[in-house]
Amino acid sequence: MIKRRCSRVGVAWATPAALKRTGFPYSSVPERVETTTPDGVDYGWVMQTTFVITILIGAPIVVAISTTATLPTWTDRAEFAIRVGAPVWLVTSLIVFAYAKRKQT
């Protein structure tokens, strides 16, 4: 019989059967909770890809455009980032969505 240290269940030593009854897995990797098989466009992928591409490509575009503007206060900087960043985000999301729609199987 294998005994393992388990302070989570309130006993000094617990057998694997006791661990299984309490719901604690043997490994530190959690089990998958759910999976999806989306019909059509995978919107989760579209959102994640839009986020990554906007950070990698869109942020440098906003910075490059900001060099031509006079932004003396933090309020002006925030307003500028929203005015320029929102269209960049929107265009990126439309391009990623069109790509996902075209490549869906």
N, CA, C and O of each residue as an XYZ file, in Angstrom:
420
protein
N       0.834     -1.169      0.000
C       0.000      0.000      0.000
C       0.886      1.242      0.000
O       1.835      1.346      0.777
N       0.559      2.176     -0.883
C       1.330      3.403     -1.010
C       0.711      4.465     -0.114
O      -0.502      4.675     -0.128
N       1.546      5.123      0.656
C       1.065      6.215      1.496
C       1.762      7.496      1.064
O       2.962      7.496      0.792
N       1.016      8.575      1.003
C       1.563      9.863      0.603
C       1.209     10.916      1.644
O       0.180     10.835      2.315
N       2.062     11.875      1.756
C       1.823     12.984      2.681
C       0.726     13.860      2.087
O       0.815     14.269      0.930
N      -0.290     14.145      2.864
C      -1.393     14.953      2.351
C      -1.966     15.804      3.472
O      -2.789     15.333      4.256
N      -1.536     17.048      3.549
C      -2.044     17.910      4.607
C      -3.364     18.565      4.210
O      -4.038     19.138      5.066
N      -3.748     18.498      2.944
C      -4.984     19.125      2.497
C      -6.224     18.424      3.044
O      -7.241     19.073      3.292
N      -6.151     17.103      3.236
C      -7.330     16.386      3.704
C      -7.394     16.317      5.220
O      -8.317     15.711      5.764
N      -6.443     16.919      5.914
C      -6.503     17.010      7.353
C      -5.920     15.825      8.096
O      -6.087     15.725      9.311
N      -5.246     14.928      7.406
C      -4.591     13.806      8.062
C      -3.127     13.837      7.705
O      -2.739     14.367      6.664
N      -2.306     13.260      8.581
C      -0.867     13.273      8.346
C      -0.491     12.393      7.159
O       0.344     12.785      6.343
N      -1.086     11.222      7.050
C      -0.777     10.305      5.953
C      -2.072      9.831      5.334
O      -3.024      9.504      6.042
N      -2.109      9.793      4.036
C      -3.321      9.346      3.352
C      -2.943      8.381      2.243
O      -1.904      8.526      1.599
N      -3.777      7.421      2.035
C      -3.551      6.470      0.951
C      -4.058      7.084     -0.351
O      -4.856      8.021     -0.311
N      -3.614      6.577     -1.511
C      -4.123      7.106     -2.773
C      -5.644      7.040     -2.875
O      -6.258      7.911     -3.491
N      -6.261      6.015     -2.278
C      -7.718      5.919     -2.322
C      -8.350      7.101     -1.578
O      -9.363      7.646     -2.016
N      -7.741      7.495     -0.448
C      -8.254      8.641      0.304
C      -8.087      9.923     -0.500
O      -8.953     10.797     -0.467
N      -6.980     10.035     -1.220
C      -6.787     11.205     -2.060
C      -7.832     11.260     -3.166
O      -8.355     12.327     -3.487
N      -8.129     10.110     -3.740
C      -9.102     10.058     -4.819
C     -10.502     10.427     -4.308
O     -11.250     11.121     -4.995
N     -10.850      9.966     -3.112
C     -12.162     10.275     -2.547
C     -12.328     11.765     -2.275
O     -13.427     12.305     -2.404
N     -11.256     12.419     -1.905
C     -11.351     13.840     -1.585
C     -11.315     14.710     -2.832
O     -11.539     15.918     -2.746
N     -11.040     14.127     -3.972
C     -11.044     14.888     -5.209
C      -9.721     15.514     -5.572
O      -9.639     16.219     -6.578
N      -8.674     15.285     -4.787
C      -7.374     15.842     -5.122
C      -6.668     14.907     -6.094
O      -6.534     13.714     -5.822
N      -6.211     15.446     -7.237
C      -5.527     14.591     -8.207
C      -4.120     14.237     -7.747
O      -3.571     14.883     -6.854
N      -3.545     13.224     -8.348
C      -2.182     12.817     -8.025
C      -1.161     13.759     -8.630
O      -0.096     13.967     -8.050
N      -1.463     14.332     -9.779
C      -0.489     15.216    -10.404
C      -0.884     16.663    -10.161
O      -2.013     16.954     -9.768
N       0.050     17.557    -10.397
C      -0.233     18.974    -10.210
C      -0.883     19.589    -11.446
O      -1.278     20.754    -11.415
N      -0.998     18.833    -12.525
C      -1.630     19.327    -13.739
C      -3.135     19.092    -13.641
O      -3.571     17.954    -13.464
N      -3.927     20.146    -13.754
C      -5.375     19.953    -13.636
C      -5.950     19.252    -14.869
O      -5.409     19.343    -15.971
N      -7.061     18.552    -14.647
C      -7.732     17.901    -15.755
C      -8.466     18.952    -16.579
O      -8.851     19.999    -16.059
N      -8.657     18.672    -17.856
C      -9.392     19.581    -18.716
C     -10.847     19.637    -18.262
O     -11.460     18.608    -17.978
N     -11.368     20.803    -18.200
C     -12.732     20.972    -17.735
C     -13.718     20.756    -18.876
O     -14.711     20.044    -18.726
N     -13.441     21.361    -19.989
C     -14.334     21.204    -21.119
C     -13.571     21.475    -22.404
O     -12.517     22.112    -22.395
N     -14.103     20.994    -23.485
C     -13.553     21.279    -24.801
C     -14.688     21.775    -25.682
O     -15.862     21.535    -25.402
N     -14.324     22.458    -26.735
C     -15.336     22.962    -27.650
C     -15.017     22.529    -29.063
O     -13.858     22.335    -29.429
N     -16.032     22.385    -29.823
C     -15.908     22.165    -31.263
C     -16.834     23.164    -31.927
O     -17.983     22.847    -32.234
N     -16.332     24.381    -32.151
C     -17.207     25.428    -32.658
C     -17.652     25.156    -34.092
O     -16.876     24.699    -34.931
N     -18.910     25.447    -34.341
C     -19.419     25.414    -35.708
C     -19.202     26.802    -36.283
O     -19.679     27.794    -35.732
N     -18.491     26.865    -37.374
C     -18.207     28.166    -37.968
C     -16.926     28.749    -37.425
O     -15.933     28.043    -37.255
N     -16.949     30.033    -37.155
C     -15.756     30.755    -36.719
C     -15.530     30.542    -35.228
O     -16.470     30.608    -34.435
N     -14.292     30.288    -34.852
C     -13.906     30.141    -33.449
C     -13.627     31.550    -32.903
O     -12.539     32.093    -33.095
N     -14.613     32.124    -32.229
C     -14.495     33.507    -31.765
C     -13.447     33.666    -30.672
O     -12.847     34.734    -30.546
N     -13.219     32.629    -29.887
C     -12.156     32.683    -28.883
C     -10.805     32.871    -29.531
O      -9.995     33.678    -29.076
N     -10.559     32.116    -30.607
C      -9.297     32.249    -31.342
C      -9.192     33.645    -31.945
O      -8.121     34.251    -31.924
N     -10.296     34.156    -32.483
C     -10.292     35.488    -33.094
C      -9.930     36.541    -32.052
O      -9.118     37.425    -32.324
N     -10.528     36.454    -30.857
C     -10.234     37.442    -29.810
C      -8.780     37.365    -29.353
O      -8.116     38.390    -29.204
N      -8.287     36.138    -29.129
C      -6.908     35.987    -28.665
C      -5.913     36.463    -29.714
O      -4.936     37.138    -29.390
N      -6.160     36.113    -30.959
C      -5.253     36.512    -32.033
C      -5.297     38.023    -32.241
O      -4.264     38.650    -32.479
N      -6.485     38.603    -32.153
C      -6.604     40.059    -32.277
C      -5.802     40.756    -31.188
O      -5.112     41.742    -31.451
N      -5.893     40.244    -29.965
C      -5.150     40.840    -28.849
C      -3.645     40.797    -29.114
O      -2.955     41.806    -28.970
N      -3.147     39.631    -29.498
C      -1.699     39.468    -29.695
C      -1.211     40.325    -30.858
O      -0.195     41.010    -30.738
N      -1.918     40.291    -31.972
C      -1.480     41.056    -33.135
C      -1.541     42.558    -32.861
O      -0.670     43.306    -33.305
N      -2.563     42.999    -32.134
C      -2.660     44.425    -31.823
C      -1.509     44.865    -30.938
O      -0.963     45.953    -31.123
N      -1.135     44.033    -29.983
C      -0.007     44.399    -29.118
C       1.292     44.414    -29.914
O       2.093     45.339    -29.780
N       1.507     43.391    -30.744
C       2.772     43.281    -31.468
C       2.903     44.277    -32.616
O       3.990     44.802    -32.854
N       1.821     44.540    -33.324
C       1.892     45.398    -34.505
C       1.217     46.750    -34.264
O       1.732     47.785    -34.686
N       0.072     46.743    -33.589
C      -0.682     47.981    -33.402
C      -0.026     48.972    -32.466
O      -0.038     50.176    -32.722
N       0.547     48.472    -31.382
C       1.179     49.379    -30.413
C       2.334     50.166    -31.041
O       2.419     51.375    -30.830
N       3.223     49.524    -31.803
C       4.266     50.319    -32.457
C       3.710     51.344    -33.452
O       4.296     52.412    -33.632
N       2.588     51.027    -34.095
C       1.966     51.991    -35.014
C       1.485     53.208    -34.235
O       1.696     54.341    -34.666
N       0.840     52.985    -33.091
C       0.362     54.098    -32.259
C       1.537     54.932    -31.771
O       1.457     56.160    -31.752
N       2.619     54.285    -31.379
C       3.806     55.017    -30.918
C       4.391     55.848    -32.051
O       4.764     57.002    -31.843
N       4.476     55.272    -33.248
C       5.031     56.008    -34.383
C       4.176     57.228    -34.725
O       4.707     58.298    -35.022
N       2.854     57.065    -34.685
C       1.972     58.195    -34.977
C       2.049     59.241    -33.871
O       1.893     60.434    -34.134
N       2.288     58.800    -32.629
C       2.327     59.753    -31.511
C       3.536     60.685    -31.576
O       3.535     61.739    -30.940
N       4.554     60.314    -32.329
C       5.730     61.190    -32.429
C       5.418     62.462    -33.200
O       6.135     63.455    -33.077
N       4.341     62.440    -34.002
C       3.985     63.641    -34.764
C       2.990     64.524    -34.016
O       2.691     65.625    -34.479
N       2.473     64.076    -32.878
C       1.473     64.844    -32.130
C       2.107     65.489    -30.902
O       3.081     64.978    -30.348
N       1.542     66.609    -30.490
C       1.972     67.270    -29.262
C       1.069     66.770    -28.137
O      -0.141     66.993    -28.150
N       1.676     66.094    -27.167
C       0.914     65.494    -26.069
C       1.522     65.940    -24.742
O       2.304     65.202    -24.143
N       1.169     67.149    -24.272
C       1.815     67.702    -23.079
C       1.363     67.072    -21.752
O       2.144     67.018    -20.802
N       0.111     66.596    -21.678
C      -0.372     66.057    -20.399
C      -0.733     64.583    -20.559
O      -0.862     64.067    -21.669
N      -0.892     63.924    -19.407
C      -1.275     62.510    -19.426
C      -2.688     62.326    -19.983
O      -2.985     61.302    -20.600
N      -3.541     63.294    -19.772
C      -4.894     63.226    -20.327
C      -4.845     63.242    -21.853
O      -5.543     62.473    -22.514
N      -4.019     64.120    -22.401
C      -3.870     64.180    -23.861
C      -3.307     62.871    -24.406
O      -3.730     62.399    -25.461
N      -2.365     62.295    -23.694
C      -1.767     61.024    -24.125
C      -2.781     59.887    -24.101
O      -2.832     59.071    -25.021
N      -3.587     59.841    -23.040
C      -4.602     58.788    -22.940
C      -5.660     58.939    -24.028
O      -6.050     57.957    -24.660
N      -6.125     60.176    -24.246
C      -7.111     60.412    -25.299
C      -6.562     60.049    -26.668
O      -7.271     59.473    -27.493
N      -5.306     60.382    -26.913
C      -4.678     60.046    -28.190
C      -4.596     58.532    -28.367
O      -4.906     58.011    -29.439
N      -4.182     57.835    -27.324
C      -4.066     56.368    -27.412
C      -5.424     55.739    -27.707
O      -5.503     54.772    -28.465
N      -6.480     56.269    -27.123
C      -7.826     55.733    -27.383
C      -8.276     56.079    -28.797
O      -8.801     55.223    -29.509
N      -8.075     57.333    -29.209
C      -8.503     57.752    -30.556
C      -7.785     56.978    -31.657
O      -8.404     56.625    -32.661
N      -6.513     56.713    -31.490
C      -5.750     56.008    -32.522
C      -5.803     54.492    -32.301
O      -5.866     53.731    -33.267
N      -5.779     54.054    -31.060
C      -5.752     52.623    -30.766
C      -7.044     51.902    -31.079
O      -7.016     50.747    -31.505
N      -8.173     52.552    -30.878
C      -9.462     51.906    -31.141
C      -9.633     51.531    -32.616
O     -10.026     50.400    -32.902
N      -9.356     52.427    -33.557
C      -9.451     52.016    -34.960
C      -8.441     50.926    -35.339
O      -8.743     50.051    -36.151
N      -7.248     50.984    -34.751
C      -6.250     49.937    -35.019
C      -6.792     48.600    -34.541
O      -6.688     47.600    -35.252
N      -7.371     48.569    -33.339
C      -7.955     47.336    -32.786
C      -9.103     46.841    -33.668
O      -9.202     45.645    -33.945
N      -9.974     47.763    -34.111
C     -11.119     47.393    -34.936
C     -10.672     46.815    -36.286
O     -11.184     45.782    -36.717
N      -9.741     47.465    -36.936
C      -9.249     46.973    -38.229
C      -8.573     45.619    -38.056
O      -8.770     44.722    -38.876
N      -7.787     45.461    -37.008
C      -7.129     44.177    -36.750
C      -8.157     43.081    -36.531
O      -8.015     41.984    -37.070
N      -9.192     43.361    -35.748
C     -10.201     42.330    -35.471
C     -10.965     41.957    -36.730
O     -11.282     40.783    -36.922
N     -11.270     42.915    -37.589
C     -11.968     42.597    -38.841
C     -11.102     41.754    -39.775
O     -11.601     40.841    -40.433
N      -9.820     42.056    -39.831
C      -8.911     41.271    -40.668
C      -8.786     39.848    -40.129
O      -8.832     38.889    -40.900
N      -8.630     39.704    -38.821
C      -8.507     38.368    -38.225
C      -9.802     37.584    -38.407
O      -9.762     36.392    -38.712
N     -10.945     38.234    -38.226
C     -12.227     37.553    -38.425
C     -12.391     37.105    -39.873
O     -12.840     35.988    -40.131
N     -12.030     37.970    -40.819
C     -12.141     37.597    -42.237
C     -11.231     36.408    -42.546
O     -11.613     35.509    -43.297
N     -10.040     36.403    -41.973
C      -9.117     35.278    -42.170
C      -9.722     33.993    -41.601
O      -9.697     32.951    -42.254
N     -10.265     34.068    -40.386
C     -10.850     32.878    -39.756
C     -12.059     32.392    -40.532
O     -12.252     31.185    -40.673
N     -12.870     33.294    -41.034
C     -14.061     32.923    -41.809
C     -13.653     32.232    -43.118
O     -14.290     31.267    -43.541
N     -12.590     32.732    -43.752
C     -12.136     32.157    -45.010
C     -11.476     30.799    -44.814
O     -11.598     29.924    -45.670
N     -10.774     30.612    -43.691
C     -10.022     29.376    -43.446
C     -10.789     28.340    -42.645
O     -10.235     27.280    -42.354
N     -12.056     28.596    -42.270
C     -12.804     27.632    -41.463
C     -13.055     26.360    -42.265
O     -13.225     26.389    -43.484
N     -13.072     25.244    -41.542
C     -13.282     23.964    -42.221
C     -14.598     23.365    -41.812
O     -14.956     22.284    -42.279
